[in-house]
Amino acid sequence: MHVAVSGGTGFIGRPLVDRLLQEGHQVRLLTRDPRRVLPRPGLQAAALLPAPDLAGCDAAVSFAGEPISQRWTAAAKRRILDSRVQATSAVVEAARRSGTVKVLVSASATGFYGGARGDEPLDEGSGPGNDFTAQVCSEWEEAARPAGHAGLRLAILRIGVALHTDGGALAKMLPPFRLGVAGPLGSGRQWMSWVHRDDVVSLALHALQTPAASGVLNATAPEPVTNADFTKALGRAVHRPTFLRAPAAALRLALGEMSTLLLDGQRVLPRRTLETGFQFAYPTLDAAFAQLFVKTR
């Protein structure tokens, strides 16, 4: 396949581009500054905005967006929302004009379901929440839907907390854990819908290549855990104690509204994802940590 990828220099997009190239596909990397992309066999760079050229591409992946892990000032909220909607809309419009693109895989997040859903099991058919992350994900997904209306097969991946030691949430957690000064966040009872980053990449490839993979697919491992259980498992993986609980009030004071990402949770299940035939390489947290920390043992 010839696949156009936006967000291909990010935490998930970068290994996705690597996998595509390793499997012999051609990649058109859509970026704000094509001049910064290092030449590689099978890879070409093109401008993402205002209008990428997708002629000749068979498929497109839209993963671009401003990092959400920052203090949510009014300006930051606008950047977080606009970056996702504008990039997705640009890819959708280019895919529609190309005459060759048949499938679009677009990112979203489990933030769609909102926070504070308690123990309620949530699958791809569950309704949205009503907080900031739910608003962002709802508008993000709406920006992708015209691709489906135009006859393209559209898969929307609602990605959970993607885990890898070279970036993302886990890389930020590791320093205090390795120092032995970490513990549960707030009550620790909030659910964490996590996923190994390799499984997100594999699901994106599965969605590109599998006709049954359309609509919303939850990119979350089939066994979500509470924050307390996640904390214990990570402590075991790095051989450190996890007794120092972080009070909810202190996190709210330090992080403001963004603290809801840590203190609220959702129990998200990949029902539709599994129905398409996808198999998670790391269905349990212990399996994920065994792979991620194998070199440190």
Secondary structure as the mmCIF struct_conf table of DSSP 4:
data_model
#
loop_
_struct_conf.conf_type_id
_struct_conf.id
_struct_conf.beg_label_comp_id
_struct_conf.beg_label_asym_id
_struct_conf.beg_label_seq_id
_struct_conf.end_label_comp_id
_struct_conf.end_label_asym_id
_struct_conf.end_label_seq_id
STRN STRN1 HIS A 2 SER A 6
BEND BEND1 GLY A 7 GLY A 7
TURN_TY1_P TURN_TY1_P1 GLY A 8 THR A 9
BEND BEND2 GLY A 10 GLY A 10
TURN_TY1_P TURN_TY1_P2 PHE A 11 ILE A 12
HELX_RH_AL_P HELX_RH_AL_P1 GLY A 13 GLN A 22
TURN_TY1_P TURN_TY1_P3 GLU A 23 GLY A 24
STRN STRN2 GLN A 26 THR A 31
BEND BEND3 ARG A 32 ARG A 32
HELX_RH_3T_P HELX_RH_3T_P1 PRO A 34 ARG A 36
BEND BEND4 VAL A 37 VAL A 37
HELX_LH_PP_P HELX_LH_PP_P1 LEU A 38 PRO A 39
STRN STRN3 ARG A 40 ARG A 40
TURN_TY1_P TURN_TY1_P4 PRO A 41 GLY A 42
STRN STRN4 LEU A 43 ALA A 47
BEND BEND5 LEU A 49 PRO A 50
TURN_TY1_P TURN_TY1_P5 ALA A 55 GLY A 56
BEND BEND6 ASP A 58 ASP A 58
STRN STRN5 ALA A 59 SER A 62
BEND BEND7 ILE A 68 ILE A 68
BEND BEND8 GLN A 70 GLN A 70
HELX_RH_AL_P HELX_RH_AL_P2 ALA A 74 SER A 98
BEND BEND9 GLY A 99 GLY A 99
STRN STRN6 VAL A 103 ALA A 109
HELX_RH_3T_P HELX_RH_3T_P2 THR A 110 TYR A 113
BEND BEND10 GLY A 115 GLY A 115
TURN_TY1_P TURN_TY1_P6 GLY A 118 ASP A 119
STRN STRN7 PRO A 121 LEU A 122
TURN_TY1_P TURN_TY1_P7 GLU A 124 GLY A 125
BEND BEND11 SER A 126 SER A 126
HELX_LH_PP_P HELX_LH_PP_P2 GLY A 127 PRO A 128
BEND BEND12 ASN A 130 ASP A 131
HELX_RH_AL_P HELX_RH_AL_P3 PHE A 132 HIS A 149
TURN_TY1_P TURN_TY1_P8 ALA A 150 GLY A 151
STRN STRN8 ARG A 153 ILE A 159
STRN STRN9 VAL A 161 LEU A 163
STRN STRN10 HIS A 164 HIS A 164
TURN_TY1_P TURN_TY1_P9 THR A 165 ASP A 166
STRN STRN11 GLY A 167 GLY A 167
HELX_RH_AL_P HELX_RH_AL_P4 GLY A 168 ARG A 178
TURN_TY1_P TURN_TY1_P10 LEU A 179 GLY A 180
STRN STRN12 LEU A 185 LEU A 185
TURN_TY1_P TURN_TY1_P11 GLY A 186 SER A 187
BEND BEND13 GLY A 188 GLY A 188
BEND BEND14 GLN A 190 GLN A 190
STRN STRN13 TRP A 191 MET A 192
STRN STRN14 TRP A 194 HIS A 196
HELX_RH_AL_P HELX_RH_AL_P5 ARG A 197 GLN A 209
TURN_TY1_P TURN_TY1_P12 PRO A 211 ALA A 212
STRN STRN15 GLY A 215 ALA A 219
BEND BEND15 THR A 220 THR A 220
BEND BEND16 PRO A 222 GLU A 223
STRN STRN16 VAL A 225 THR A 226
HELX_RH_AL_P HELX_RH_AL_P6 ASN A 227 VAL A 238
TURN_TY1_P TURN_TY1_P13 HIS A 239 HIS A 239
STRN STRN17 ALA A 246 ALA A 246
HELX_RH_AL_P HELX_RH_AL_P7 ALA A 248 LEU A 255
HELX_RH_3T_P HELX_RH_3T_P3 GLY A 256 SER A 259
HELX_RH_AL_P HELX_RH_AL_P8 THR A 260 LEU A 263
STRN STRN18 ARG A 267 VAL A 268
HELX_RH_AL_P HELX_RH_AL_P9 ARG A 271 GLU A 275
TURN_TY1_P TURN_TY1_P14 THR A 276 GLY A 277
BEND BEND17 ALA A 281 ALA A 281
BEND BEND18 THR A 284 THR A 284
HELX_RH_AL_P HELX_RH_AL_P10 LEU A 285 LEU A 292
TURN_TY1_P TURN_TY1_P15 PHE A 293 PHE A 293
HELX_RH_3T_P HELX_RH_3T_P4 VAL A 294 THR A 296
#
